[in-house]
Amino acid sequence: MKRLARDGGERRVLDVETPVGKVQLLFQGGILVRIGLPGLWGGWTGSRDLPSLPEGVPLARRARKALDAWFRGEEEPLRNLSWKARGTDFQRKVWDAVRRVPRGEVRTYKEISLSVFRSPTRARAVGGALRSNPLPLLVPCHRVLGSSGKLTGFGGNSPAGIALKRKLLAMEGAPCGGG
């Protein structure tokens, strides 16, 4: 039985081995709608029940090449996949700001709050928006640190989440902060 999304697009998962472990890409009707990082599925459940995207189809080849390119330091191939991030207006504003943080650089939650809302008081809300980010790597929330430069807020501050954040930042040559 096919599992259909609300809009009728079939959902399929592509598992890709990467330098940080298995990454899952969820496609809905051929559009990337979620990236699951190892150990940080962000509440994403049911992927085991979804059919796999067959390796031989062009979308699977393009997606695998795009993810491989991302881990080699090239962001454009991943950004050039068809993708959609569902969220509130607030979340989308935060995600757009984080997408503009260049590889190898970091920002704080406060800096994102200032750039988007012209106020430092929404830093915690920025963290909440990033906690709901369905497309990490594409919306590189690992590049956002606490005000003191501390690694925080990744995978619910779990040890696995902080270790993955540190690894991703180190791969990009970015400052890894404390924590």
N, C-alpha and C positions, 0 to 999 in steps of 0.2 A: 504494500500500500504506500503510495506517495504521500509525503508529508508536505502539505501546502501552507504557505504563509498567508497572512490575512489578505494580501493583495493578489493571491493566486500563484505567485512565483514559487517554483520548487526550490527547496533549500538543500544545499549540498555542502559537504565539508571536504577540505583538502588539507591533509597533514603534511607538513614540510619539516624535515630535520634541519636545524640551523646550528650555528655555533653556541647558542644558548639553550638548546634542546628543541623539543618538538613544538612547533607553532601551528595552530589550527586556523585556517581561513574559512569563514562561513560565507557562502554565496547564496543569494536569494534571487532567482530569476537571472542569473549571470552577473549580478552586482555584488561586490564585496560589502558585507554589512557588519562583520565582526572579525576581529583578530584576537585569538586566544593565545596568550603567552604561557610558557610552561609554569605550572604551579599557581597561575594567577588567572583563573578563568572568570573572575569577576562576577560570580553568580551565574555564569553561562552553564546551563545544564541541558542535558538531552542531546549533546553532540554525538554521543555513542549510538543514539537511535536514528541519526540522520544518515542518508546514503552518502557515500563518498563521491567526490567529483572524479570521474574516470581519468586516469593519467594521460590517456591519448588525446583528449579533447584540447583544442587550441587554448581555451580559457585556463585549463590546468597548467599547460606549458608556460603561458604568459605569466601566470601568477607565481609559479615556482621561480621563473627567471627574475621576476620583479623582486621577490623576497630575497633571493640570492644576491642580487645587485644591491639591495638595501644593506645587507651585511658586509658588502665590499665597500660601502661608503657612497653609493649612488642612490639618491632618494627619488629622482624623477620616475624611474620605471614603476615604482609602487604607486606614486601619485597619479600616474597615467592610467592605472586600472580604473574601470568604472566602479565607483564606490558611493555609499550613502551612509551618513551618520544621523540616526534619528535622535532628537533631543529637543529640549525646550529652547526658546530663543536665547535665554541666558547661557545655557550650556554651549550652544553653537557659537556664541560670541567668544566664549573662553576658548573653545577648541580652535577657532580660527586664529586667535592670538597665539596659541601654543604652536600651531602649524608653522608660524612665521619665525619661531626660534631656530636659528641655524644650527646645523650639525656641529658639534664641538663646542657649543656654548650652552649656558644654562641661564635660567631666570628664577626669581623667587615667586612664590604665590602672591606676595605683596606687589612685586613689579608687574605681574600679569593683571592684578586688580587695578593698579594705577593706569596701565595702558588701555584697558578695556572700559573701565568705569570711572576713571579719573578720581579714584578714591582708594586709599589703602585699607579701608575697613571691610572690604569684601573678600579678603584673602582666604578666609575659611570657606566661603561660598565657592570661590575658585577651586579650592581643593575638592569640594563636593561635586562640582561639575566634572573635574578630572577623574574622580572615582567612578563616574558613570561613562567614561570614554569607551566607546565600543571598538575603537580602531587605534590602539596603541601602536607605535611605530609610525603610522601615517599621521596621527595626532600625537607627537612624541612627548607624552606627559612625563616620561622619565627625565626630561630636561628641566623639570621644575623642582626647585628645592625649597626648604624652609628658609625663613628670614635670616637665620644665622649661617646659611649655607649647608645646613645639616640635611642629610638624605632622610626624607620622611615621606609619608603619604603614598607609598607604592604598594599595592597588594594589601591595603589595610594595615600598613606598617609591619607586616609579618617579616620575620627574619628572611624568608625566601624572597619576598618582594623587595626588600632593601638590598639583598645580595644581587638580585637580577638588575635592579636600577644601577647599582655600582658597576656591574659588568657592562651594561649597555653604554653608560657614560665613558667608561675606560676604553671600550672599543672605538668610541667616537673621538677620543682624545680630549674629552671635556673634564673640567674640574669635578672631582667626585665628592667633595665636601666631607664633613665628618659624619659620624653616626654609623 
